């Protein structure tokens, strides 16, 4: 099939590349000329394991192309995926749909035969209705269908999630588009993916409800961790104990910093905003947002306790600063609050992340990027394991640091407390 992906961000690029790898002809479109030129050279704008290889392979085989010409790309395609950003509006909790509706207007100018227009971006309830109205101003309704096909890609696991998804959700209000899209996804369904066909509004809400529930699980176990710290219980035991219940499951029951990234922060806010439009109070999700916002403050209080309120002139090493491992995404990462705060308190901070230097800390006083774990750790009084990169799991702290009073604050609980304490070092985890 001939596909067009509007937007070469995380969703558009990964989805487009994977669709081309399934044998479809795909054009990825973006306004950013430099990004498109780099993609043609195999230079990838995001960190995602395995993506570069797939881009080079499918571009070489001419199943994958990149363009800045939206009109021409739409004319050549049968199915158009809208994969643009839907950030939170300034001074509001609702999603900013400017880019989505702008894409819809541009698409409507180039429909020369029947096309399926799909919102792949995470969009609030009734977005498809509005998009349909915009396109219908210029195009007869028999010549297009607007469909919701939400993505469920985890950063760092996106390619695997696309090829072996738990489910494929397609929300359509007409038979024709349903038939075509079931055929498009048949290679994934044949591998065991569950295919769910719903109406358009239901598909839009499924995505938000799923993210809100997963955010709730993270926030829930973080609050249980707070209780564990005060009762001498290891939260890891609690996670295992409740996770073995098949009704609950162990995924997303890992205590740590606040949730961050491109989805949970904005999507929990957006579903609350949508509910308010329909005069519905989502009190549980509201409290999840509030609790998560308070998470970094609690971690800072814990840090003050660990350091006995003596942070000034202390050498602190951050291992990992992204919101989670296997991604370079800094959006809503706890490090964005923790590092500037410690800097204001007079700490000297070095950080190492496998995805490199972060511009977010460029102008923060006494904060330096280290090129290696060893360089970051050297001379530290406190090491904070902020992100659960595999690189950190085999660190020999005794070898890297000669400071006998070295403190380890393991915000991801990747180390055994007893093993670290056997080295003669002080160890603190989350909820333990």
C-alpha positions, -999 to +999 in steps of 0.1 A: +000+000+000+011+036-005+013+055+028+022+090+038+034+099+073+030+136+082+056+144+108+089+126+113+090+128+151+090+097+173+056+083+162+058+092+125+093+081+119+092+048+137+057+039+123+067+049+088+100+029+088+083-002+102+054+000+077+080+002+049+098-028+064+065-047+060+066-041+023+046-008+019+057+022+000+061+050+026+068+087+023+077+105+055+069+142+053+082+171+074+086+209+071+121+207+086+144+206+055+175+198+075+158+169+092+146+155+059+181+159+043+197+142+073+172+113+072+181+108+035+218+104+047+207+080+074+212+105+102+184+098+128+170+127+149+160+105+179+177+078+199+159+045+193+177+011+192+176-005+158+159+024+140+190+036+121+195+001+105+159-001+094+160+034+079+191+027+058+178-007+047+144+005+035+156+038+020+182+018+000+154-006-012+133+025-022+103+015+000+110+044+022+113+080+011+115+114+028+100+147+015+091+183+024+064+184-003+032+176+015+009+181-015+028+158-038+031+131-010-006+131-003-014+128-040+008+098-043-007+080-012-038+061-004-035+063+034-023+094+052-012+093+088-012+125+108+017+121+133+023+157+144+028+170+180-001+175+204+016+192+233-002+207+263-015+242+257+002+270+276-018+280+307-041+250+301-043+212+306-059+206+272-040+194+241-029+219+215-043+205+182-031+233+160-007+211+140-034+183+136-060+207+122-034+225+100-024+191+085-061+184+079-065+216+060-034+209+038-046+174+031-080+186+020-063+206-008-047+175-023-074+148-023-079+136-059-095+102-051-106+082-021-082+086+008-081+074+044-069+101+068-057+086+101-048+104+134-018+085+147-010+113+171-025+111+205-056+132+202-086+139+226-121+127+222-140+142+192-108+153+174-118+131+145-152+147+143-136+182+140-110+169+115-138+154+094-156+188+093-125+206+082-118+183+053-155+181+043-154+219+036-134+211+005-139+174-002-170+153-007-175+128+021-175+098-002-139+106-011-124+103+023-126+086+057-112+099+090-100+072+113-083+070+147-055+045+150-036+053+182+000+042+187+012+022+217+050+025+212+073+027+242+104+047+238+134+024+237+112-005+227+093+011+198+103-012+169+095-043+189+062-028+200+053-020+164+061-055+150+048-074+180+020-053+195-003-063+223-031-049+202-039-029+171-068-004+177-086+010+146-115+034+152-136+039+121-172+049+113-174+033+079-170-002+065-147+007+036-118+020+057-122-008+082-117-034+054-086-016+040-069-011+074-075-047+085-056-057+053-028-032+061-023-046+096-027-083+085+010-090+087+010-080+124-023-098+132-009-130+116+020-128+142-005-128+170-015-092+175-051-087+187-070-065+163-097-043+178-122-025+155-142+002+173-159+035+164-136+065+161-144+081+195-137+049+213-103+045+198-094+081+208-104+074+244-087+040+245-053+057+241-059+083+268-074+058+292-045+034+288-019+060+295-038+074+324-041+039+340-003+032+335+005+066+350-018+056+379+002+024+385+035+043+386+022+069+410+005+042+432+037+022+437+057+055+443+032+063+471+036+028+486+073+033+484+070+064+506+052+043+532+079+015+529+107+040+537+090+048+570+082+013+580+115-006+571+099-025+543+115-031+509+091-019+482+105-045+458+089-072+479+056-053+477+059-049+439+065-087+435+038-096+459+010-076+443+023-080+408+019-118+409-018-112+411-028-116+374-055-090+378-028-064+386+004-076+369+040-065+376+046-041+347+047-004+357+050-013+394+087-001+397+091+026+423+113+055+413+112+092+402+081+108+388+069+096+354+080+117+325+084+115+287+062+125+258+030+107+268+020+104+305+024+140+316+004+156+287-021+127+283-032+126+319-038+164+318-056+162+284-080+134+295-089+155+326-095+186+304-117+165+280-137+152+309-143+187+322-158+196+288-183+168+293-189+178+329-172+147+344-149+147+373-119+123+369-108+126+405-085+096+405-065+109+375-064+145+390-048+131+421-023+110+401-012+143+384-009+161+417+010+132+433+034+130+404+040+167+405+049+164+441+073+135+435+104+155+428+099+176+460+097+144+480+130+131+464+147+164+473+136+160+509+150+125+509+182+139+495+184+165+522+180+137+548+207+116+531+231+145+530+222+157+565+213+191+549+249+196+539+248+200+501+269+231+496+303+223+479+294+186+478+304+167+446+274+149+432+273+126+402+241+119+383+242+086+363+215+090+337+194+121+332+167+110+307+133+102+320+140+065+314+166+042+298+170+035+261+158+070+250+173+105+247+140+120+257+143+147+285+107+157+286+094+160+322+125+141+335+129+145+372+165+155+366+152+188+352+141+197+387+167+179+408+199+191+392+190+229+391+178+227+427+210+211+439+230+236+418+212+265+436+221+249+469+258+251+460+265+215+449+291+207+422+274+183+398+287+160+371+264+139+350+268+110+325+242+097+301+248+073+273+229+096+249+253+124+255+254+161+265+220+177+273+214+213+263+189+216+292+218+219+316+241+241+295+235+273+315+230+257+349+258+267+373+284+241+384+269+214+362+293+195+338+288+166+314+312+137+318+322+115+288+323+083+309+309+067+340+343+067+356+349+104+349+315+112+364+320+092+396+355+102+403+358+124+434+321+122+442+305+124+476+272+113+464+262+092+433+226+094+422+214+066+398+186+085+381+180+063+350+181+025+348+206+022+319+221-013+317+255+004+316+252+012+353+242-023+366+278-036+367+296-006+382+323-014+407+320+017+429+349+007+451+372+007+421+360+040+407+359+060+439+384+062+468+360+082+490+352+058+519+323+080+529+307+077+494+269+076+494+249+058+467+213+070+461+198+044+438+165+059+425+159+029+404+166+001+429+189-016+404+215-027+431+213-050+461+215-029+493+235-057+511+261-059+483+267-022+483+269-021+521+295-049+520+317-026+501+316-003+531+295+023+513+263+039+524+233+029+502+198+044+499+171+033+475+135+041+468+111+026+493+137+005+510 
